[in-house]
Amino acid sequence: MTTSFHPPERTLMGPGPSDVNPRILEAMSRPTIGHLDPAFVGMMEEVKSMLQYAFQTSNALTMPVSAPGSAGMETCFTNLVEPGDKVIVCQNGVFGGRMKENVERCGGIAVMVETEWGRAVDIDAVEDALKANADAKIVAFVHAETSTGAQSDAKTLVELAHKHDCLTIVDAVTSLGGTPILVDEWGIDAIYSGTQKCLSCVPGLSPVSFGDRAIEVIQNRKTKVQSWFLDLNLVMGYWGSDGQRTYHHTAPVNTLYALHESLVLLQQEGLENAWQRHQHNHLALKAGLESMGLSLIVPEDERLPQLNAVSIPEGIDDAAVRLRLLNDYNLEIGAGLGPLGGKIWRIGLMGYASNSKNVMLCITALGSVLRDMGYEASLDDALDAAYRVLSR
């Protein structure tokens, strides 16, 4: 007979999900109520307001989609792209490729701007593509590329798109709550994220925000949005701001409790403090890894603090190291994807997992496993280097 599932206790330092704050897990265990209950509707308004704070926006259409970050991506594309629309898609990793898939499934034309994996999106190449495609409608790019640890210059890319009368779609799945995202100041038209990374929440929701220009496009489409579930013309009736709710779908009630609690925690810490914490712990981890002779593949000024892409030393078995970390230390780190498979480890310092204890655990565990495999490194020196940064 099958018995209850009790997962092992892991420290999650991969590309996501990240460790969940115990307060958020407790919030999920609270009594389930109806998704049209007046008490729940009041909580929804608080979630919207706190998401506006997280995104740094006053956009009225700011809400969580009832599905993971990939659905947030699809929400943006299915609502804004119609058959025949030309979209400039910037790809510097896996998730730019998923944007291309979305454009094509909407019947749009994807004009690809390829940048080397591990680098920020090439601004000049985007400008060349815009000049060569004056009929482009949208520029889409990943702000924080989870597959490589590279962060692109969102502010400049949005300015460039607007200069050429294009809307922007921005992937902020790994950046929201961990590194600056200024939706209103930068003029981002549509943006999506996920709850399972720097928000320290469980997987399953995708915060999105749409500005006035994007909403105007959605409301004046020539064709129906191809997804009924993600059609914002319908969803807006449920997440509207007038307190009246039109039934659209059964919201994931307890998961929304979790998001509410995670956003309360973000407000209590302060957004800028959260950004600084992620940067501080990244610098400590970097110091320890470099002291062991390891290197990060992304140039320093293009590097994500919450996702560290580390080159695997020659002769070291990628999968064997990750399995040892999991079995011996209950520590999860991520493998490389695509052309970086077998070449990098992806070490996350996201949300609740971005703390000094995890920095020291990762250095200790990784250094010990590497030494067992014949890699020469001074673990004491690495820990000292990390501690010097953490103690500043």
C-alpha positions as CSV (number, residue, x, y, z in Angstrom):
1,M,0.0,0.0,0.0
2,T,1.3,3.5,-0.9
3,T,2.0,5.6,2.2
4,S,2.3,9.4,2.6
5,F,5.1,11.1,0.8
6,H,7.7,12.7,3.1
7,P,10.4,14.4,1.0
8,P,14.0,14.6,2.2
9,E,15.2,18.0,3.6
10,R,17.4,19.6,1.0
11,T,19.2,22.8,0.7
12,L,18.2,24.1,-2.7
13,M,21.0,26.1,-4.4
14,G,20.2,25.3,-8.0
15,P,18.5,27.4,-10.6
16,G,15.1,27.0,-8.8
17,P,13.0,26.3,-7.0
18,S,14.8,27.9,-4.1
19,D,14.4,27.2,-0.4
20,V,11.0,28.3,0.9
21,N,10.8,30.4,4.0
22,P,9.0,28.5,6.8
23,R,6.6,31.3,7.3
24,I,5.4,30.7,3.7
25,L,5.0,27.0,4.3
26,E,2.9,27.8,7.4
27,A,0.8,30.2,5.4
28,M,-0.1,27.4,2.9
29,S,-1.4,25.3,5.7
30,R,-4.1,27.8,6.7
31,P,-7.8,26.9,6.0
32,T,-8.9,26.9,2.4
33,I,-11.8,29.3,1.7
34,G,-13.7,30.0,-1.5
35,H,-11.9,32.0,-4.2
36,L,-14.9,34.4,-4.3
37,D,-15.1,34.7,-0.5
38,P,-15.0,38.4,0.5
39,A,-12.0,37.6,2.8
40,F,-10.1,36.1,-0.1
41,V,-11.0,39.0,-2.4
42,G,-9.5,41.4,0.2
43,M,-6.3,39.3,0.3
44,M,-6.2,39.5,-3.6
45,E,-6.1,43.3,-3.4
46,E,-3.2,43.1,-1.0
47,V,-1.3,40.7,-3.3
48,K,-1.8,43.1,-6.2
49,S,-0.6,46.1,-4.2
50,M,2.5,44.2,-2.9
51,L,3.3,43.0,-6.4
52,Q,3.2,46.6,-7.6
53,Y,5.9,47.3,-4.9
54,A,8.0,44.3,-6.0
55,F,7.8,45.4,-9.6
56,Q,8.1,49.1,-8.8
57,T,5.1,50.0,-10.8
58,S,1.7,51.6,-10.5
59,N,0.3,49.4,-13.3
60,A,-3.3,48.5,-12.5
61,L,-3.0,45.2,-14.4
62,T,-0.5,43.6,-12.0
63,M,-1.4,40.2,-10.7
64,P,-0.3,36.6,-10.4
65,V,-1.2,34.1,-13.2
66,S,-2.4,30.8,-11.7
67,A,0.5,28.8,-13.1
68,P,4.3,28.8,-13.1
69,G,6.6,31.3,-14.9
70,S,6.3,29.6,-18.3
71,A,2.6,30.5,-18.2
72,G,3.5,34.1,-17.4
73,M,5.6,34.1,-20.6
74,E,2.8,32.6,-22.6
75,T,0.3,35.2,-21.1
76,C,2.4,38.0,-22.4
77,F,2.9,36.5,-25.9
78,T,-0.6,35.2,-26.5
79,N,-2.2,38.5,-25.5
80,L,0.2,40.8,-27.4
81,V,1.2,38.8,-30.5
82,E,-1.3,38.3,-33.4
83,P,-0.7,36.3,-36.6
84,G,1.8,38.1,-38.9
85,D,3.2,40.3,-36.1
86,K,7.0,40.6,-36.3
87,V,8.8,40.3,-33.0
88,I,12.5,40.9,-32.3
89,V,13.5,38.1,-30.0
90,C,16.8,38.3,-28.2
91,Q,18.4,35.0,-27.3
92,N,21.5,34.6,-25.1
93,G,20.4,31.3,-23.5
94,V,17.6,28.7,-23.2
95,F,14.7,31.0,-22.4
96,G,15.2,33.3,-25.4
97,G,14.6,30.2,-27.4
98,R,11.3,29.6,-25.5
99,M,10.3,33.2,-26.4
100,K,10.8,32.3,-30.1
101,E,8.5,29.2,-29.6
102,N,5.8,31.4,-28.2
103,V,6.0,33.9,-31.0
104,E,5.7,31.2,-33.6
105,R,2.8,29.4,-31.9
106,C,0.9,32.7,-31.9
107,G,1.4,32.9,-35.7
108,G,4.0,35.7,-35.4
109,I,7.3,36.1,-37.1
110,A,10.4,35.8,-34.8
111,V,13.4,37.9,-35.9
112,M,16.2,36.4,-33.8
113,V,19.1,38.4,-32.3
114,E,21.6,35.8,-31.1
115,T,24.2,36.7,-28.4
116,E,26.9,34.3,-27.1
117,W,25.6,32.3,-24.2
118,G,27.0,33.7,-20.9
119,R,26.9,37.3,-22.2
120,A,24.3,40.0,-21.9
121,V,22.2,40.8,-24.9
122,D,24.1,42.7,-27.5
123,I,22.6,46.2,-27.7
124,D,24.1,47.1,-31.0
125,A,22.8,43.9,-32.6
126,V,19.3,44.6,-31.4
127,E,19.5,48.1,-32.8
128,D,20.6,46.7,-36.2
129,A,17.7,44.3,-36.2
130,L,15.3,47.1,-35.4
131,K,16.7,49.3,-38.3
132,A,16.3,46.3,-40.6
133,N,12.8,45.5,-39.5
134,A,10.9,48.8,-39.3
135,D,7.6,46.9,-39.1
136,A,8.5,45.1,-35.9
137,K,5.9,45.4,-33.2
138,I,7.6,44.0,-30.1
139,V,11.1,43.5,-28.6
140,A,11.3,40.5,-26.3
141,F,14.3,39.7,-24.1
142,V,15.3,37.9,-20.9
143,H,16.5,40.2,-18.2
144,A,18.1,37.5,-16.0
145,E,19.0,34.4,-18.1
146,T,18.7,31.5,-15.7
147,S,20.6,29.1,-18.0
148,T,23.8,31.2,-18.0
149,G,23.7,33.6,-15.1
150,A,23.9,36.7,-17.4
151,Q,22.0,39.9,-16.8
152,S,21.1,42.2,-19.6
153,D,20.6,46.0,-19.6
154,A,16.8,46.1,-19.5
155,K,16.7,49.9,-19.2
156,T,18.7,50.5,-22.4
157,L,16.9,47.7,-24.3
158,V,13.5,49.2,-23.5
159,E,14.6,52.7,-24.5
160,L,15.8,51.3,-27.8
161,A,12.6,49.5,-28.4
162,H,10.5,52.5,-27.7
163,K,12.7,54.6,-30.0
164,H,11.5,52.3,-32.8
165,D,7.9,52.3,-31.7
166,C,8.0,48.8,-30.3
167,L,6.5,47.3,-27.2
168,T,8.6,45.3,-24.8
169,I,8.1,41.9,-23.2
170,V,10.6,41.2,-20.4
171,D,11.4,37.9,-18.7
172,A,12.1,38.6,-15.0
173,V,11.6,35.1,-13.7
174,T,15.0,35.0,-11.9
175,S,15.4,38.7,-11.2
176,L,12.3,39.8,-9.4
177,G,13.2,40.4,-5.7
178,G,16.8,39.6,-6.2
179,T,18.1,42.4,-8.5
180,P,16.7,45.8,-9.5
181,I,13.6,45.8,-11.7
182,L,12.1,49.2,-12.1
183,V,9.0,48.7,-14.4
184,D,7.7,52.3,-14.4
185,E,11.1,54.1,-14.4
186,W,12.3,51.9,-17.3
187,G,9.0,52.0,-19.2
188,I,8.6,48.2,-19.5
189,D,5.3,47.4,-21.2
190,A,4.8,43.7,-20.2
191,I,6.8,41.7,-17.7
192,Y,6.5,38.3,-16.1
193,S,8.2,36.4,-13.3
194,G,7.9,33.3,-11.1
195,T,7.4,32.8,-7.4
196,Q,9.9,30.0,-6.8
197,K,13.2,32.0,-7.1
198,C,14.0,35.2,-5.3
199,L,10.6,35.6,-3.8
200,S,11.3,32.5,-1.6
201,C,7.9,31.1,-2.4
202,V,6.6,27.7,-3.7
203,P,6.4,27.1,-7.5
204,G,3.1,27.5,-9.2
205,L,2.4,31.2,-9.8
206,S,3.6,33.8,-12.2
207,P,3.4,37.5,-11.3
208,V,2.8,39.7,-14.4
209,S,2.4,43.4,-15.0
210,F,1.1,45.2,-18.1
211,G,1.4,49.0,-18.8
212,D,-1.2,51.1,-20.6
213,R,0.3,50.7,-24.0
214,A,0.2,47.0,-23.7
215,I,-3.4,47.0,-22.4
216,E,-4.5,49.1,-25.4
217,V,-3.0,46.6,-27.8
218,I,-4.8,43.7,-25.9
219,Q,-8.1,45.5,-25.9
220,N,-7.9,46.3,-29.7
221,R,-6.8,42.9,-31.0
222,K,-8.2,41.9,-34.4
223,T,-8.2,38.2,-33.4
224,K,-9.2,36.3,-30.3
225,V,-6.4,35.4,-27.9
226,Q,-5.6,31.8,-28.8
227,S,-5.7,30.7,-25.1
228,W,-9.0,31.0,-23.3
229,F,-7.4,30.5,-19.9
230,L,-4.7,33.2,-20.4
231,D,-6.9,35.7,-22.2
232,L,-6.4,38.9,-20.2
233,N,-9.7,40.4,-21.5
234,L,-11.4,37.6,-19.4
235,V,-8.9,37.3,-16.6
236,M,-9.2,41.1,-15.9
237,G,-12.8,40.4,-14.9
238,Y,-11.5,38.3,-12.0
239,W,-8.5,40.3,-11.0
240,G,-10.1,43.7,-11.6
241,S,-9.6,46.6,-9.2
242,D,-13.2,47.5,-8.5
243,G,-13.7,44.8,-5.9
244,Q,-16.2,43.0,-8.2
245,R,-15.1,39.5,-9.3
246,T,-16.4,37.7,-12.3
247,Y,-15.8,33.9,-12.1
248,H,-13.1,32.9,-14.5
249,H,-11.2,29.9,-12.9
250,T,-10.8,28.4,-9.4
251,A,-7.8,30.2,-8.1
252,P,-5.0,28.2,-6.3
253,V,-6.2,29.6,-2.9
254,N,-3.5,28.2,-0.6
255,T,-0.7,29.0,-3.1
256,L,-1.9,32.6,-3.1
257,Y,-1.7,32.6,0.7
258,A,2.0,31.6,0.2
259,L,2.6,34.4,-2.3
260,H,0.9,36.9,0.0
261,E,3.2,35.9,2.9
262,S,6.3,36.0,0.7
263,L,5.4,39.6,-0.4
264,V,4.9,40.5,3.2
265,L,8.4,39.3,4.0
266,L,9.8,41.2,1.0
267,Q,8.1,44.4,2.3
268,Q,9.4,43.8,5.8
269,E,13.0,43.3,4.6
270,G,12.7,46.2,2.1
271,L,13.3,45.7,-1.6
272,E,16.6,47.5,-1.8
273,N,17.8,45.5,1.3
274,A,16.9,42.3,-0.6
275,W,18.9,43.4,-3.6
276,Q,21.9,44.2,-1.4
277,R,21.6,40.8,0.4
278,H,21.7,38.9,-2.8
279,Q,24.8,40.9,-4.0
280,H,26.6,40.5,-0.7
281,N,26.2,36.8,-0.6
282,H,27.2,36.5,-4.2
283,L,30.4,38.3,-3.6
284,A,31.2,36.0,-0.7
285,L,30.5,32.9,-2.7
286,K,32.6,34.2,-5.6
287,A,35.5,34.9,-3.3
288,G,35.4,31.4,-2.0
289,L,35.1,29.7,-5.4
290,E,37.9,31.8,-6.9
291,S,40.1,31.0,-3.9
292,M,39.7,27.3,-4.9
293,G,40.7,28.1,-8.5
294,L,37.2,28.0,-9.9
295,S,35.8,30.7,-12.2
296,L,32.5,32.2,-13.2
297,I,31.8,32.3,-17.0
298,V,29.9,35.6,-17.1
299,P,31.9,38.9,-17.1
300,E,31.6,40.7,-13.8
301,D,29.6,43.6,-15.1
302,E,27.0,41.3,-16.7
303,R,26.7,38.8,-13.9
304,L,23.6,37.9,-12.0
305,P,24.2,37.8,-8.2
306,Q,21.5,35.2,-7.6
307,L,22.6,32.7,-10.2
308,N,26.3,31.8,-10.4
309,A,27.5,29.9,-13.5
310,V,30.7,28.1,-12.5
311,S,33.1,26.5,-15.0
312,I,33.7,22.8,-14.2
313,P,37.4,22.0,-13.9
314,E,38.9,19.8,-16.5
315,G,38.7,16.1,-15.7
316,I,35.9,16.5,-13.1
317,D,32.7,14.5,-13.7
318,D,29.8,17.0,-13.6
319,A,27.0,14.5,-12.7
320,A,29.1,12.7,-10.1
321,V,29.8,15.9,-8.2
322,R,26.2,16.9,-8.1
323,L,25.1,13.4,-7.0
324,R,27.7,13.4,-4.2
325,L,26.5,16.8,-3.0
326,L,22.9,15.6,-3.0
327,N,23.6,12.3,-1.3
328,D,26.3,13.4,1.2
329,Y,25.2,17.0,2.0
330,N,21.6,17.1,0.9
331,L,22.7,20.1,-1.3
332,E,21.3,20.6,-4.7
333,I,23.1,22.6,-7.4
334,G,22.1,22.8,-11.1
335,A,23.6,21.4,-14.3
336,G,24.3,23.4,-17.4
337,L,21.8,23.4,-20.2
338,G,22.2,23.3,-24.0
339,P,25.7,24.0,-25.2
340,L,26.8,24.6,-21.6
341,G,25.7,21.1,-20.5
342,G,28.6,19.3,-18.7
343,K,30.6,22.6,-18.8
344,I,29.1,24.6,-15.9
345,W,27.4,24.2,-12.6
346,R,24.6,26.7,-11.8
347,I,24.7,27.7,-8.2
348,G,21.7,29.7,-7.0
349,L,21.6,32.1,-4.1
350,M,18.0,33.1,-4.4
351,G,15.5,34.4,-1.9
352,Y,15.5,32.6,1.5
353,A,18.5,30.5,0.2
354,S,20.6,33.6,-0.2
355,N,22.3,33.6,3.3
356,S,25.7,33.3,4.8
357,K,25.1,29.8,6.1
358,N,24.4,28.5,2.6
359,V,27.5,30.3,1.2
360,M,29.7,28.5,3.7
361,L,27.9,25.1,3.2
362,C,28.3,25.3,-0.6
363,I,32.0,26.1,-0.4
364,T,32.6,23.4,2.2
365,A,30.6,20.7,0.4
366,L,31.8,21.5,-3.1
367,G,35.5,21.9,-2.0
368,S,35.4,18.6,-0.1
369,V,33.9,16.6,-3.0
370,L,36.4,18.1,-5.5
371,R,39.3,17.3,-3.2
372,D,38.1,13.7,-3.0
373,M,38.1,13.6,-6.8
374,G,41.7,14.7,-7.0
375,Y,41.2,18.4,-7.6
376,E,43.8,20.4,-5.6
377,A,42.3,23.3,-3.6
378,S,42.7,24.8,-0.2
379,L,39.3,24.6,1.5
380,D,40.6,26.6,4.5
381,D,41.7,29.5,2.2
382,A,38.3,29.4,0.4
383,L,36.3,29.6,3.6
384,D,38.5,32.4,4.9
385,A,38.0,34.3,1.6
386,A,34.2,34.0,1.8
387,Y,34.2,34.8,5.5
388,R,36.1,38.0,5.0
389,V,33.4,39.2,2.5
390,L,30.6,38.1,4.8
391,S,32.0,39.9,7.8
392,R,32.2,43.3,6.1
